Amino acid sequence: MRQHRPDHVLERAEFLSRARSMARRGVALTHSKLTPAEVQEIRQAKENRLDLMAHISETLSNSALAEKYGVHPRTIEKVLSYETWSHIK
């Protein structure tokens, strides 16, 4: 008994080279839980987080506070850990 084969069968090498472009992605997958809009929102949140971290580093880090108040960064560390100025709550 002969097995039926379609007229156009991809050779293995061709299939492997084209597999990624032929694969279903995103909402085309039945188990997908995110929408394209949610993916964009997540990526934007990451950008916002990076911007916020840069802002904190530039303005609220121990080094930035030390520069602002004209003291050494270790002075800021001691104040924050209550090694000095412990009487001020």
PDB file of N, CA, C and O in Angstrom:
ATOM      1  N   MET A   1       0.828  -1.169   0.000  1.00  0.00           N
ATOM      2  CA  MET A   1       0.000   0.000   0.000  1.00  0.00           C
ATOM      3  C   MET A   1       0.883   1.247   0.000  1.00  0.00           C
ATOM      4  O   MET A   1       1.778   1.384   0.834  1.00  0.00           O
ATOM      5  N   ARG A   2       0.623   2.155  -0.945  1.00  0.00           N
ATOM      6  CA  ARG A   2       1.412   3.390  -1.037  1.00  0.00           C
ATOM      7  C   ARG A   2       0.861   4.455  -0.111  1.00  0.00           C
ATOM      8  O   ARG A   2      -0.348   4.614   0.060  1.00  0.00           O
ATOM      9  N   GLN A   3       1.796   5.172   0.474  1.00  0.00           N
ATOM     10  CA  GLN A   3       1.404   6.269   1.343  1.00  0.00           C
ATOM     11  C   GLN A   3       1.210   7.520   0.488  1.00  0.00           C
ATOM     12  O   GLN A   3       2.005   7.787  -0.413  1.00  0.00           O
ATOM     13  N   HIS A   4       0.171   8.275   0.763  1.00  0.00           N
ATOM     14  CA  HIS A   4      -0.081   9.488   0.001  1.00  0.00           C
ATOM     15  C   HIS A   4       0.849  10.597   0.475  1.00  0.00           C
ATOM     16  O   HIS A   4       0.945  10.864   1.673  1.00  0.00           O
ATOM     17  N   ARG A   5       1.527  11.236  -0.460  1.00  0.00           N
ATOM     18  CA  ARG A   5       2.390  12.369  -0.145  1.00  0.00           C
ATOM     19  C   ARG A   5       1.920  13.563  -0.954  1.00  0.00           C
ATOM     20  O   ARG A   5       1.610  13.426  -2.138  1.00  0.00           O
ATOM     21  N   PRO A   6       1.864  14.723  -0.337  1.00  0.00           N
ATOM     22  CA  PRO A   6       1.469  15.920  -1.088  1.00  0.00           C
ATOM     23  C   PRO A   6       2.462  16.190  -2.214  1.00  0.00           C
ATOM     24  O   PRO A   6       3.608  15.741  -2.176  1.00  0.00           O
ATOM     25  N   ASP A   7       1.999  16.932  -3.214  1.00  0.00           N
ATOM     26  CA  ASP A   7       2.857  17.249  -4.359  1.00  0.00           C
ATOM     27  C   ASP A   7       4.093  18.039  -3.936  1.00  0.00           C
ATOM     28  O   ASP A   7       5.196  17.788  -4.422  1.00  0.00           O
ATOM     29  N   HIS A   8       3.901  18.992  -3.029  1.00  0.00           N
ATOM     30  CA  HIS A   8       5.024  19.827  -2.608  1.00  0.00           C
ATOM     31  C   HIS A   8       5.401  19.505  -1.171  1.00  0.00           C
ATOM     32  O   HIS A   8       4.704  19.890  -0.232  1.00  0.00           O
ATOM     33  N   VAL A   9       6.485  18.813  -1.015  1.00  0.00           N
ATOM     34  CA  VAL A   9       6.978  18.464   0.317  1.00  0.00           C
ATOM     35  C   VAL A   9       8.290  19.209   0.527  1.00  0.00           C
ATOM     36  O   VAL A   9       9.196  19.146  -0.304  1.00  0.00           O
ATOM     37  N   LEU A  10       8.375  19.909   1.640  1.00  0.00           N
ATOM     38  CA  LEU A  10       9.607  20.633   1.932  1.00  0.00           C
ATOM     39  C   LEU A  10      10.698  19.658   2.348  1.00  0.00           C
ATOM     40  O   LEU A  10      10.470  18.739   3.135  1.00  0.00           O
ATOM     41  N   GLU A  11      11.850  19.872   1.820  1.00  0.00           N
ATOM     42  CA  GLU A  11      13.002  19.101   2.275  1.00  0.00           C
ATOM     43  C   GLU A  11      13.348  19.572   3.678  1.00  0.00           C
ATOM     44  O   GLU A  11      13.021  20.697   4.058  1.00  0.00           O
ATOM     45  N   ARG A  12      13.996  18.732   4.432  1.00  0.00           N
ATOM     46  CA  ARG A  12      14.302  19.044   5.835  1.00  0.00           C
ATOM     47  C   ARG A  12      15.070  20.355   5.979  1.00  0.00           C
ATOM     48  O   ARG A  12      14.714  21.180   6.821  1.00  0.00           O
ATOM     49  N   ALA A  13      16.094  20.563   5.195  1.00  0.00           N
ATOM     50  CA  ALA A  13      16.907  21.782   5.297  1.00  0.00           C
ATOM     51  C   ALA A  13      16.067  23.025   5.012  1.00  0.00           C
ATOM     52  O   ALA A  13      16.193  24.039   5.699  1.00  0.00           O
ATOM     53  N   GLU A  14      15.211  22.941   3.996  1.00  0.00           N
ATOM     54  CA  GLU A  14      14.363  24.077   3.663  1.00  0.00           C
ATOM     55  C   GLU A  14      13.349  24.326   4.774  1.00  0.00           C
ATOM     56  O   GLU A  14      13.099  25.473   5.147  1.00  0.00           O
ATOM     57  N   PHE A  15      12.768  23.253   5.300  1.00  0.00           N
ATOM     58  CA  PHE A  15      11.814  23.388   6.397  1.00  0.00           C
ATOM     59  C   PHE A  15      12.461  24.067   7.596  1.00  0.00           C
ATOM     60  O   PHE A  15      11.881  24.986   8.174  1.00  0.00           O
ATOM     61  N   LEU A  16      13.661  23.623   7.976  1.00  0.00           N
ATOM     62  CA  LEU A  16      14.335  24.197   9.139  1.00  0.00           C
ATOM     63  C   LEU A  16      14.681  25.662   8.915  1.00  0.00           C
ATOM     64  O   LEU A  16      14.622  26.459   9.851  1.00  0.00           O
ATOM     65  N   SER A  17      15.039  26.026   7.697  1.00  0.00           N
ATOM     66  CA  SER A  17      15.391  27.422   7.429  1.00  0.00           C
ATOM     67  C   SER A  17      14.150  28.325   7.442  1.00  0.00           C
ATOM     68  O   SER A  17      14.251  29.516   7.734  1.00  0.00           O
ATOM     69  N   ARG A  18      12.982  27.756   7.124  1.00  0.00           N
ATOM     70  CA  ARG A  18      11.755  28.548   7.072  1.00  0.00           C
ATOM     71  C   ARG A  18      10.852  28.341   8.282  1.00  0.00           C
ATOM     72  O   ARG A  18       9.818  29.000   8.390  1.00  0.00           O
ATOM     73  N   ALA A  19      11.212  27.453   9.184  1.00  0.00           N
ATOM     74  CA  ALA A  19      10.331  27.098  10.302  1.00  0.00           C
ATOM     75  C   ALA A  19       9.975  28.301  11.157  1.00  0.00           C
ATOM     76  O   ALA A  19       8.820  28.457  11.553  1.00  0.00           O
ATOM     77  N   ARG A  20      10.937  29.144  11.444  1.00  0.00           N
ATOM     78  CA  ARG A  20      10.664  30.294  12.311  1.00  0.00           C
ATOM     79  C   ARG A  20       9.655  31.249  11.672  1.00  0.00           C
ATOM     80  O   ARG A  20       8.780  31.782  12.355  1.00  0.00           O
ATOM     81  N   SER A  21       9.779  31.460  10.378  1.00  0.00           N
ATOM     82  CA  SER A  21       8.851  32.379   9.711  1.00  0.00           C
ATOM     83  C   SER A  21       7.457  31.767   9.552  1.00  0.00           C
ATOM     84  O   SER A  21       6.474  32.495   9.414  1.00  0.00           O
ATOM     85  N   MET A  22       7.369  30.450   9.569  1.00  0.00           N
ATOM     86  CA  MET A  22       6.078  29.790   9.403  1.00  0.00           C
ATOM     87  C   MET A  22       5.380  29.525  10.745  1.00  0.00           C
ATOM     88  O   MET A  22       4.195  29.191  10.768  1.00  0.00           O
ATOM     89  N   ALA A  23       6.090  29.668  11.836  1.00  0.00           N
ATOM     90  CA  ALA A  23       5.524  29.360  13.151  1.00  0.00           C
ATOM     91  C   ALA A  23       4.493  30.412  13.561  1.00  0.00           C
ATOM     92  O   ALA A  23       4.634  31.593  13.244  1.00  0.00           O
ATOM     93  N   ARG A  24       3.469  29.970  14.263  1.00  0.00           N
ATOM     94  CA  ARG A  24       2.480  30.899  14.784  1.00  0.00           C
ATOM     95  C   ARG A  24       3.087  31.646  15.961  1.00  0.00           C
ATOM     96  O   ARG A  24       3.907  31.102  16.699  1.00  0.00           O
ATOM     97  N   ARG A  25       2.678  32.896  16.127  1.00  0.00           N
ATOM     98  CA  ARG A  25       3.210  33.733  17.200  1.00  0.00           C
ATOM     99  C   ARG A  25       2.104  34.553  17.829  1.00  0.00           C
ATOM    100  O   ARG A  25       1.035  34.742  17.249  1.00  0.00           O
ATOM    101  N   GLY A  26       2.386  35.040  19.033  1.00  0.00           N
ATOM    102  CA  GLY A  26       1.476  35.973  19.696  1.00  0.00           C
ATOM    103  C   GLY A  26       0.072  35.442  19.852  1.00  0.00           C
ATOM    104  O   GLY A  26      -0.129  34.308  20.288  1.00  0.00           O
ATOM    105  N   VAL A  27      -0.911  36.273  19.492  1.00  0.00           N
ATOM    106  CA  VAL A  27      -2.312  35.905  19.676  1.00  0.00           C
ATOM    107  C   VAL A  27      -2.751  34.781  18.743  1.00  0.00           C
ATOM    108  O   VAL A  27      -3.845  34.240  18.907  1.00  0.00           O
ATOM    109  N   ALA A  28      -1.925  34.423  17.775  1.00  0.00           N
ATOM    110  CA  ALA A  28      -2.257  33.283  16.899  1.00  0.00           C
ATOM    111  C   ALA A  28      -2.117  31.960  17.650  1.00  0.00           C
ATOM    112  O   ALA A  28      -2.642  30.936  17.214  1.00  0.00           O
ATOM    113  N   LEU A  29      -1.416  31.984  18.763  1.00  0.00           N
ATOM    114  CA  LEU A  29      -1.296  30.789  19.600  1.00  0.00           C
ATOM    115  C   LEU A  29      -2.515  30.693  20.502  1.00  0.00           C
ATOM    116  O   LEU A  29      -2.943  31.698  21.071  1.00  0.00           O
ATOM    117  N   THR A  30      -3.071  29.522  20.637  1.00  0.00           N
ATOM    118  CA  THR A  30      -4.299  29.366  21.423  1.00  0.00           C
ATOM    119  C   THR A  30      -4.085  29.590  22.911  1.00  0.00           C
ATOM    120  O   THR A  30      -5.022  29.969  23.613  1.00  0.00           O
ATOM    121  N   HIS A  31      -2.884  29.367  23.405  1.00  0.00           N
ATOM    122  CA  HIS A  31      -2.621  29.515  24.837  1.00  0.00           C
ATOM    123  C   HIS A  31      -2.048  30.890  25.199  1.00  0.00           C
ATOM    124  O   HIS A  31      -1.626  31.103  26.335  1.00  0.00           O
ATOM    125  N   SER A  32      -2.032  31.805  24.258  1.00  0.00           N
ATOM    126  CA  SER A  32      -1.503  33.143  24.487  1.00  0.00           C
ATOM    127  C   SER A  32      -2.340  33.871  25.541  1.00  0.00           C
ATOM    128  O   SER A  32      -3.570  33.841  25.499  1.00  0.00           O
ATOM    129  N   LYS A  33      -1.663  34.521  26.479  1.00  0.00           N
ATOM    130  CA  LYS A  33      -2.381  35.237  27.533  1.00  0.00           C
ATOM    131  C   LYS A  33      -2.241  36.751  27.403  1.00  0.00           C
ATOM    132  O   LYS A  33      -2.978  37.496  28.049  1.00  0.00           O
ATOM    133  N   LEU A  34      -1.314  37.206  26.585  1.00  0.00           N
ATOM    134  CA  LEU A  34      -1.104  38.636  26.425  1.00  0.00           C
ATOM    135  C   LEU A  34      -1.604  39.097  25.066  1.00  0.00           C
ATOM    136  O   LEU A  34      -1.671  38.330  24.106  1.00  0.00           O
ATOM    137  N   THR A  35      -1.951  40.371  25.018  1.00  0.00           N
ATOM    138  CA  THR A  35      -2.315  40.989  23.749  1.00  0.00           C
ATOM    139  C   THR A  35      -1.141  41.859  23.300  1.00  0.00           C
ATOM    140  O   THR A  35      -0.277  42.187  24.114  1.00  0.00           O
ATOM    141  N   PRO A  36      -1.094  42.235  22.035  1.00  0.00           N
ATOM    142  CA  PRO A  36      -0.018  43.126  21.585  1.00  0.00           C
ATOM    143  C   PRO A  36       0.035  44.431  22.382  1.00  0.00           C
ATOM    144  O   PRO A  36       1.119  44.940  22.665  1.00  0.00           O
ATOM    145  N   ALA A  37      -1.122  44.970  22.741  1.00  0.00           N
ATOM    146  CA  ALA A  37      -1.163  46.213  23.526  1.00  0.00           C
ATOM    147  C   ALA A  37      -0.541  45.998  24.906  1.00  0.00           C
ATOM    148  O   ALA A  37       0.170  46.871  25.406  1.00  0.00           O
ATOM    149  N   GLU A  38      -0.801  44.851  25.519  1.00  0.00           N
ATOM    150  CA  GLU A  38      -0.222  44.561  26.837  1.00  0.00           C
ATOM    151  C   GLU A  38       1.289  44.391  26.748  1.00  0.00           C
ATOM    152  O   GLU A  38       2.013  44.805  27.652  1.00  0.00           O
ATOM    153  N   VAL A  39       1.766  43.788  25.672  1.00  0.00           N
ATOM    154  CA  VAL A  39       3.206  43.632  25.479  1.00  0.00           C
ATOM    155  C   VAL A  39       3.862  45.001  25.360  1.00  0.00           C
ATOM    156  O   VAL A  39       4.913  45.242  25.955  1.00  0.00           O
ATOM    157  N   GLN A  40       3.249  45.893  24.599  1.00  0.00           N
ATOM    158  CA  GLN A  40       3.782  47.252  24.480  1.00  0.00           C
ATOM    159  C   GLN A  40       3.765  47.967  25.826  1.00  0.00           C
ATOM    160  O   GLN A  40       4.698  48.700  26.153  1.00  0.00           O
ATOM    161  N   GLU A  41       2.718  47.757  26.598  1.00  0.00           N
ATOM    162  CA  GLU A  41       2.606  48.369  27.918  1.00  0.00           C
ATOM    163  C   GLU A  41       3.708  47.868  28.849  1.00  0.00           C
ATOM    164  O   GLU A  41       4.299  48.650  29.595  1.00  0.00           O
ATOM    165  N   ILE A  42       3.982  46.572  28.805  1.00  0.00           N
ATOM    166  CA  ILE A  42       5.039  45.986  29.627  1.00  0.00           C
ATOM    167  C   ILE A  42       6.396  46.572  29.243  1.00  0.00           C
ATOM    168  O   ILE A  42       7.195  46.929  30.108  1.00  0.00           O
ATOM    169  N   ARG A  43       6.644  46.667  27.948  1.00  0.00           N
ATOM    170  CA  ARG A  43       7.924  47.218  27.496  1.00  0.00           C
ATOM    171  C   ARG A  43       8.050  48.689  27.850  1.00  0.00           C
ATOM    172  O   ARG A  43       9.145  49.151  28.173  1.00  0.00           O
ATOM    173  N   GLN A  44       6.961  49.431  27.799  1.00  0.00           N
ATOM    174  CA  GLN A  44       6.989  50.837  28.198  1.00  0.00           C
ATOM    175  C   GLN A  44       7.239  50.961  29.696  1.00  0.00           C
ATOM    176  O   GLN A  44       7.948  51.864  30.140  1.00  0.00           O
ATOM    177  N   ALA A  45       6.654  50.051  30.472  1.00  0.00           N
ATOM    178  CA  ALA A  45       6.879  50.063  31.922  1.00  0.00           C
ATOM    179  C   ALA A  45       8.353  49.854  32.225  1.00  0.00           C
ATOM    180  O   ALA A  45       8.896  50.479  33.137  1.00  0.00           O
ATOM    181  N   LYS A  46       9.000  48.985  31.473  1.00  0.00           N
ATOM    182  CA  LYS A  46      10.437  48.763  31.674  1.00  0.00           C
ATOM    183  C   LYS A  46      11.212  50.042  31.383  1.00  0.00           C
ATOM    184  O   LYS A  46      12.119  50.403  32.134  1.00  0.00           O
ATOM    185  N   GLU A  47      10.862  50.731  30.297  1.00  0.00           N
ATOM    186  CA  GLU A  47      11.539  51.990  29.967  1.00  0.00           C
ATOM    187  C   GLU A  47      11.318  53.020  31.076  1.00  0.00           C
ATOM    188  O   GLU A  47      12.245  53.727  31.470  1.00  0.00           O
ATOM    189  N   ASN A  48      10.078  53.096  31.574  1.00  0.00           N
ATOM    190  CA  ASN A  48       9.776  54.025  32.673  1.00  0.00           C
ATOM    191  C   ASN A  48      10.586  53.678  33.909  1.00  0.00           C
ATOM    192  O   ASN A  48      11.093  54.565  34.597  1.00  0.00           O
ATOM    193  N   ARG A  49      10.709  52.379  34.191  1.00  0.00           N
ATOM    194  CA  ARG A  49      11.479  51.938  35.343  1.00  0.00           C
ATOM    195  C   ARG A  49      12.935  52.330  35.204  1.00  0.00           C
ATOM    196  O   ARG A  49      13.547  52.794  36.167  1.00  0.00           O
ATOM    197  N   LEU A  50      13.503  52.149  34.013  1.00  0.00           N
ATOM    198  CA  LEU A  50      14.900  52.515  33.789  1.00  0.00           C
ATOM    199  C   LEU A  50      15.096  54.017  33.943  1.00  0.00           C
ATOM    200  O   LEU A  50      16.087  54.460  34.524  1.00  0.00           O
ATOM    201  N   ASP A  51      14.147  54.807  33.420  1.00  0.00           N
ATOM    202  CA  ASP A  51      14.223  56.262  33.574  1.00  0.00           C
ATOM    203  C   ASP A  51      14.152  56.658  35.041  1.00  0.00           C
ATOM    204  O   ASP A  51      14.896  57.528  35.493  1.00  0.00           O
ATOM    205  N   LEU A  52      13.257  56.018  35.781  1.00  0.00           N
ATOM    206  CA  LEU A  52      13.110  56.318  37.199  1.00  0.00           C
ATOM    207  C   LEU A  52      14.363  55.940  37.980  1.00  0.00           C
ATOM    208  O   LEU A  52      14.804  56.679  38.860  1.00  0.00           O
ATOM    209  N   MET A  53      14.933  54.780  37.650  1.00  0.00           N
ATOM    210  CA  MET A  53      16.157  54.354  38.327  1.00  0.00           C
ATOM    211  C   MET A  53      17.301  55.335  38.052  1.00  0.00           C
ATOM    212  O   MET A  53      18.094  55.634  38.945  1.00  0.00           O
ATOM    213  N   ALA A  54      17.383  55.831  36.821  1.00  0.00           N
ATOM    214  CA  ALA A  54      18.410  56.813  36.484  1.00  0.00           C
ATOM    215  C   ALA A  54      18.184  58.102  37.268  1.00  0.00           C
ATOM    216  O   ALA A  54      19.132  58.695  37.783  1.00  0.00           O
ATOM    217  N   HIS A  55      16.924  58.534  37.359  1.00  0.00           N
ATOM    218  CA  HIS A  55      16.595  59.748  38.122  1.00  0.00           C
ATOM    219  C   HIS A  55      16.971  59.581  39.598  1.00  0.00           C
ATOM    220  O   HIS A  55      17.556  60.482  40.198  1.00  0.00           O
ATOM    221  N   ILE A  56      16.637  58.442  40.171  1.00  0.00           N
ATOM    222  CA  ILE A  56      16.962  58.177  41.572  1.00  0.00           C
ATOM    223  C   ILE A  56      18.470  58.184  41.764  1.00  0.00           C
ATOM    224  O   ILE A  56      18.976  58.777  42.717  1.00  0.00           O
ATOM    225  N   SER A  57      19.177  57.536  40.876  1.00  0.00           N
ATOM    226  CA  SER A  57      20.629  57.469  40.972  1.00  0.00           C
ATOM    227  C   SER A  57      21.257  58.858  40.896  1.00  0.00           C
ATOM    228  O   SER A  57      22.223  59.151  41.600  1.00  0.00           O
ATOM    229  N   GLU A  58      20.699  59.710  40.035  1.00  0.00           N
ATOM    230  CA  GLU A  58      21.249  61.049  39.834  1.00  0.00           C
ATOM    231  C   GLU A  58      20.888  62.014  40.954  1.00  0.00           C
ATOM    232  O   GLU A  58      21.654  62.935  41.238  1.00  0.00           O
ATOM    233  N   THR A  59      19.742  61.825  41.594  1.00  0.00           N
ATOM    234  CA  THR A  59      19.283  62.823  42.562  1.00  0.00           C
ATOM    235  C   THR A  59      19.166  62.322  43.993  1.00  0.00           C
ATOM    236  O   THR A  59      19.278  63.115  44.929  1.00  0.00           O
ATOM    237  N   LEU A  60      18.944  61.029  44.187  1.00  0.00           N
ATOM    238  CA  LEU A  60      18.681  60.538  45.535  1.00  0.00           C
ATOM    239  C   LEU A  60      19.702  59.522  46.042  1.00  0.00           C
ATOM    240  O   LEU A  60      19.554  59.011  47.151  1.00  0.00           O
ATOM    241  N   SER A  61      20.718  59.224  45.267  1.00  0.00           N
ATOM    242  CA  SER A  61      21.731  58.280  45.746  1.00  0.00           C
ATOM    243  C   SER A  61      22.547  58.930  46.856  1.00  0.00           C
ATOM    244  O   SER A  61      22.520  60.148  47.034  1.00  0.00           O
ATOM    245  N   ASN A  62      23.264  58.110  47.590  1.00  0.00           N
ATOM    246  CA  ASN A  62      24.108  58.648  48.659  1.00  0.00           C
ATOM    247  C   ASN A  62      25.116  59.642  48.099  1.00  0.00           C
ATOM    248  O   ASN A  62      25.375  60.677  48.713  1.00  0.00           O
ATOM    249  N   SER A  63      25.679  59.339  46.951  1.00  0.00           N
ATOM    250  CA  SER A  63      26.651  60.245  46.328  1.00  0.00           C
ATOM    251  C   SER A  63      26.002  61.570  45.947  1.00  0.00           C
ATOM    252  O   SER A  63      26.576  62.635  46.171  1.00  0.00           O
ATOM    253  N   ALA A  64      24.805  61.500  45.373  1.00  0.00           N
ATOM    254  CA  ALA A  64      24.105  62.722  44.983  1.00  0.00           C
ATOM    255  C   ALA A  64      23.731  63.550  46.206  1.00  0.00           C
ATOM    256  O   ALA A  64      23.859  64.775  46.197  1.00  0.00           O
ATOM    257  N   LEU A  65      23.271  62.881  47.255  1.00  0.00           N
ATOM    258  CA  LEU A  65      22.936  63.608  48.490  1.00  0.00           C
ATOM    259  C   LEU A  65      24.180  64.220  49.117  1.00  0.00           C
ATOM    260  O   LEU A  65      24.138  65.345  49.616  1.00  0.00           O
ATOM    261  N   ALA A  66      25.281  63.485  49.091  1.00  0.00           N
ATOM    262  CA  ALA A  66      26.534  64.009  49.640  1.00  0.00           C
ATOM    263  C   ALA A  66      26.974  65.253  48.884  1.00  0.00           C
ATOM    264  O   ALA A  66      27.408  66.233  49.489  1.00  0.00           O
ATOM    265  N   GLU A  67      26.862  65.212  47.575  1.00  0.00           N
ATOM    266  CA  GLU A  67      27.232  66.371  46.771  1.00  0.00           C
ATOM    267  C   GLU A  67      26.305  67.552  47.062  1.00  0.00           C
ATOM    268  O   GLU A  67      26.747  68.697  47.156  1.00  0.00           O
ATOM    269  N   LYS A  68      25.034  67.255  47.202  1.00  0.00           N
ATOM    270  CA  LYS A  68      24.060  68.314  47.482  1.00  0.00           C
ATOM    271  C   LYS A  68      24.350  69.020  48.803  1.00  0.00           C
ATOM    272  O   LYS A  68      24.245  70.244  48.888  1.00  0.00           O
ATOM    273  N   TYR A  69      24.715  68.256  49.834  1.00  0.00           N
ATOM    274  CA  TYR A  69      24.951  68.835  51.156  1.00  0.00           C
ATOM    275  C   TYR A  69      26.412  69.139  51.435  1.00  0.00           C
ATOM    276  O   TYR A  69      26.751  69.623  52.515  1.00  0.00           O
ATOM    277  N   GLY A  70      27.278  68.860  50.471  1.00  0.00           N
ATOM    278  CA  GLY A  70      28.689  69.202  50.620  1.00  0.00           C
ATOM    279  C   GLY A  70      29.423  68.350  51.637  1.00  0.00           C
ATOM    280  O   GLY A  70      30.323  68.834  52.323  1.00  0.00           O
ATOM    281  N   VAL A  71      29.044  67.079  51.737  1.00  0.00           N
ATOM    282  CA  VAL A  71      29.704  66.165  52.671  1.00  0.00           C
ATOM    283  C   VAL A  71      30.185  64.932  51.906  1.00  0.00           C
ATOM    284  O   VAL A  71      29.910  64.771  50.717  1.00  0.00           O
ATOM    285  N   HIS A  72      30.900  64.078  52.610  1.00  0.00           N
ATOM    286  CA  HIS A  72      31.390  62.836  52.030  1.00  0.00           C
ATOM    287  C   HIS A  72      30.244  61.823  51.961  1.00  0.00           C
ATOM    288  O   HIS A  72      29.364  61.841  52.822  1.00  0.00           O
ATOM    289  N   PRO A  73      30.235  60.937  50.953  1.00  0.00           N
ATOM    290  CA  PRO A  73      29.164  59.920  50.872  1.00  0.00           C
ATOM    291  C   PRO A  73      29.083  59.044  52.118  1.00  0.00           C
ATOM    292  O   PRO A  73      27.996  58.597  52.486  1.00  0.00           O
ATOM    293  N   ARG A  74      30.200  58.796  52.766  1.00  0.00           N
ATOM    294  CA  ARG A  74      30.188  57.984  53.994  1.00  0.00           C
ATOM    295  C   ARG A  74      29.406  58.695  55.100  1.00  0.00           C
ATOM    296  O   ARG A  74      28.779  58.040  55.932  1.00  0.00           O
ATOM    297  N   THR A  75      29.440  60.014  55.114  1.00  0.00           N
ATOM    298  CA  THR A  75      28.655  60.780  56.097  1.00  0.00           C
ATOM    299  C   THR A  75      27.175  60.506  55.904  1.00  0.00           C
ATOM    300  O   THR A  75      26.441  60.316  56.873  1.00  0.00           O
ATOM    301  N   ILE A  76      26.739  60.486  54.655  1.00  0.00           N
ATOM    302  CA  ILE A  76      25.332  60.181  54.349  1.00  0.00           C
ATOM    303  C   ILE A  76      25.005  58.765  54.808  1.00  0.00           C
ATOM    304  O   ILE A  76      23.955  58.544  55.412  1.00  0.00           O
ATOM    305  N   GLU A  77      25.884  57.802  54.534  1.00  0.00           N
ATOM    306  CA  GLU A  77      25.667  56.420  54.959  1.00  0.00           C
ATOM    307  C   GLU A  77      25.524  56.323  56.477  1.00  0.00           C
ATOM    308  O   GLU A  77      24.651  55.612  56.974  1.00  0.00           O
ATOM    309  N   LYS A  78      26.372  57.031  57.210  1.00  0.00           N
ATOM    310  CA  LYS A  78      26.313  56.999  58.680  1.00  0.00           C
ATOM    311  C   LYS A  78      25.020  57.616  59.196  1.00  0.00           C
ATOM    312  O   LYS A  78      24.424  57.109  60.146  1.00  0.00           O
ATOM    313  N   VAL A  79      24.591  58.690  58.582  1.00  0.00           N
ATOM    314  CA  VAL A  79      23.330  59.324  58.982  1.00  0.00           C
ATOM    315  C   VAL A  79      22.166  58.366  58.739  1.00  0.00           C
ATOM    316  O   VAL A  79      21.291  58.227  59.593  1.00  0.00           O
ATOM    317  N   LEU A  80      22.151  57.709  57.587  1.00  0.00           N
ATOM    318  CA  LEU A  80      21.047  56.813  57.248  1.00  0.00           C
ATOM    319  C   LEU A  80      21.017  55.552  58.097  1.00  0.00           C
ATOM    320  O   LEU A  80      19.948  54.984  58.320  1.00  0.00           O
ATOM    321  N   SER A  81      22.170  55.108  58.572  1.00  0.00           N
ATOM    322  CA  SER A  81      22.213  53.906  59.409  1.00  0.00           C
ATOM    323  C   SER A  81      22.179  54.246  60.902  1.00  0.00           C
ATOM    324  O   SER A  81      22.364  53.369  61.746  1.00  0.00           O
ATOM    325  N   TYR A  82      21.943  55.514  61.223  1.00  0.00           N
ATOM    326  CA  TYR A  82      21.851  56.005  62.599  1.00  0.00           C
ATOM    327  C   TYR A  82      23.155  55.823  63.380  1.00  0.00           C
ATOM    328  O   TYR A  82      23.129  55.748  64.608  1.00  0.00           O
ATOM    329  N   GLU A  83      24.286  55.750  62.690  1.00  0.00           N
ATOM    330  CA  GLU A  83      25.577  55.734  63.379  1.00  0.00           C
ATOM    331  C   GLU A  83      25.879  57.124  63.921  1.00  0.00           C
ATOM    332  O   GLU A  83      26.490  57.267  64.980  1.00  0.00           O
ATOM    333  N   THR A  84      25.454  58.134  63.199  1.00  0.00           N
ATOM    334  CA  THR A  84      25.579  59.512  63.661  1.00  0.00           C
ATOM    335  C   THR A  84      24.189  60.141  63.612  1.00  0.00           C
ATOM    336  O   THR A  84      23.302  59.653  62.911  1.00  0.00           O
ATOM    337  N   TRP A  85      24.014  61.195  64.339  1.00  0.00           N
ATOM    338  CA  TRP A  85      22.752  61.899  64.410  1.00  0.00           C
ATOM    339  C   TRP A  85      21.604  60.956  64.816  1.00  0.00           C
ATOM    340  O   TRP A  85      20.470  61.105  64.359  1.00  0.00           O
ATOM    341  N   SER A  86      21.919  60.005  65.665  1.00  0.00           N
ATOM    342  CA  SER A  86      20.915  59.008  66.068  1.00  0.00           C
ATOM    343  C   SER A  86      19.824  59.597  66.959  1.00  0.00           C
ATOM    344  O   SER A  86      18.761  58.998  67.119  1.00  0.00           O
ATOM    345  N   HIS A  87      20.080  60.747  67.526  1.00  0.00           N
ATOM    346  CA  HIS A  87      19.067  61.377  68.387  1.00  0.00           C
ATOM    347  C   HIS A  87      17.952  62.035  67.577  1.00  0.00           C
ATOM    348  O   HIS A  87      16.924  62.409  68.143  1.00  0.00           O
ATOM    349  N   ILE A  88      18.133  62.182  66.275  1.00  0.00           N
ATOM    350  CA  ILE A  88      17.111  62.765  65.404  1.00  0.00           C
ATOM    351  C   ILE A  88      16.341  61.615  64.736  1.00  0.00           C
ATOM    352  O   ILE A  88      16.930  60.779  64.052  1.00  0.00           O
ATOM    353  N   LYS A  89      15.049  61.589  64.940  1.00  0.00           N
ATOM    354  CA  LYS A  89      14.228  60.506  64.369  1.00  0.00           C
ATOM    355  C   LYS A  89      13.681  60.862  63.040  1.00  0.00           C
ATOM    356  O   LYS A  89      12.973  60.062  62.429  1.00  0.00           O
TER     357      LYS A  89
END
